[in-house]
C-alpha cells in the first residue's frame, strides 16, 4: 500500500486482532477514514453498519479492512485509517494499530 498516495496508487490497510482467551469471541468493528480537515467518514454507511465476525480462541488474525485504488480529486494532506472495536472492549483482549498516510497533490 502507499504511504505517500497519488491518484491511481493502491492503498491497503490491515488490522491484526489477537484473542489470547480460551473461548471464541464475537468481534464487532467499524472502519473509517479521517480526512485532513478532521472530518470522519465511515466506510460502512451512516446508519451504523459494521463488520461482525467470530475470532477463535488463541487466534491471531490479520486481514485487510481497506483495499482499493486511490481516486483522483481527494484532498491532499495527512489522512488516517481508523478502526473502532465495538465489542469486546479495546485493551481487554485486543490490540490495534493506526496508520497515517499522506495524499500528495
C-alpha positions in Angstrom: 0.0 0.0 0.0 1.0 3.6 -0.4 2.3 5.8 2.4 2.5 8.8 0.0 -0.5 8.3 -2.1 -1.3 9.7 -5.6 -4.4 9.1 -7.7 -4.2 5.6 -9.1 -2.0 4.2 -6.3 -3.1 1.1 -4.4 -4.0 1.5 -0.7 -4.1 -1.4 1.6 -4.8 -1.1 5.4 -4.7 -4.2 7.5 -5.7 -4.9 11.1 -4.3 -7.6 13.4 -6.6 -9.0 16.1 -5.4 -11.3 18.8 -7.6 -13.4 21.1 -5.5 -14.8 23.9 -8.6 -16.2 25.6 -9.7 -19.8 25.9 -13.0 -19.2 24.0 -14.1 -17.8 20.7 -15.0 -14.1 20.9 -17.5 -12.2 18.8 -16.0 -9.1 17.2 -17.8 -6.0 16.1 -15.8 -3.3 14.3 -16.3 -0.1 12.5 -13.7 1.2 9.9 -13.4 4.7 8.6 -11.1 7.4 7.3 -10.3 10.8 8.9 -9.7 13.4 6.3 -7.0 16.1 6.6 -9.6 18.6 7.8 -10.6 16.3 10.7 -13.8 15.1 9.1 -14.5 11.4 9.9 -16.0 9.2 7.2 -17.5 5.8 8.0 -16.8 3.2 5.2 -19.8 1.1 6.1 -22.5 3.8 5.8 -24.1 6.4 8.1 -26.6 4.0 9.7 -24.2 2.1 12.0 -23.3 -0.8 9.7 -20.2 -2.6 10.8 -18.1 -5.7 10.4 -19.2 -8.7 12.6 -17.3 -12.0 12.9 -16.0 -14.6 15.4 -12.4 -14.8 16.3 -11.4 -18.3 17.5 -9.7 -18.9 20.9 -6.0 -18.4 20.8 -6.1 -16.9 17.3 -4.2 -14.1 15.8 -5.7 -12.9 12.5 -4.6 -10.2 10.1 -6.9 -9.1 7.4 -7.3 -6.1 5.1 -10.0 -3.6 6.1 -9.2 -1.3 3.1 -8.0 -2.5 -0.3 -8.7 -0.1 -3.2 -7.2 2.2 -5.8 -6.9 5.8 -4.6 -9.3 8.0 -6.6 -8.5 11.3 -8.2 -9.6 14.5 -6.6 -9.0 13.5 -2.9 -8.0 16.4 -0.7 -4.2 16.4 -0.2 -2.7 16.2 3.3 -2.5 13.7 6.2 -5.3 11.0 6.2 -5.8 8.4 8.9 -7.3 5.0 8.8 -9.4 4.5 11.9 -10.8 1.2 13.3 -13.0 1.1 16.3 -13.8 -2.1 18.2 -17.4 -2.0 19.4 -17.1 -5.4 21.1 -15.1 -6.6 23.0 -13.7 -3.5 24.7 -10.3 -2.5 23.4 -7.4 -3.2 25.7 -9.2 -6.1 27.5 -8.5 -8.6 24.8 -7.4 -7.0 21.6 -4.9 -4.5 20.2 -4.8 -2.3 17.1 -2.5 -0.2 15.0 -3.4 3.1 13.4 -1.6 4.2 10.3 -1.2 7.7 8.9 -0.7 8.2 5.2 -0.1 11.3 3.1 -2.1 12.2 0.0 0.0 14.1 -2.5 -1.5 16.9 -4.6 
